[in-house]
Amino acid sequence: MQISTKFTIAVHILAATKFFGQDQKITSPFLAESIGSNPVIVRNIMLQLQEAGIIDVKRGPGGITINRPLSKITYFDIYKAVETNSKEDLFRFHENPNPQCPVGKNIHKALDQSLAEIQKEFEIELASHNVQEVYDKIEAAQTAA
């Protein structure tokens, strides 16, 4: 399993919006410069965050606003918003195990419960962290510099 860069870009978008939002309008070109990415990629992720209700985006020079405190935006919220396969199970089964084989006919019974438990633990762990933690570390690093 690998989570795409969209997850960390989304966290970056939120942290940068909070960090710079008091002093200037936050736009996709500004964020793309900070992220080191293409503005189109940033806009697509912003759209996903907006569809999830995490941010509001005003077209043109309007910029971004965050809809709730960073402490109330969990990693799981972001994961669900930007990872296109987040609504599916983490583990996917091969399509046609042989029902005549003792392993093939029992593989689901042997794995389903433990894989469901692993997915649930993954989701719980993501939900136990929030973007405010990231922002606090950025501020601390900036202060120490």
Summary of the structure (lengths in Angstrom):
residues: 145
radius of gyration: 19.3
end to end distance: 35.3
largest distance: 66.9
contacts: 380
relative contact order: 0.15
helix: 59%
strand: 7%
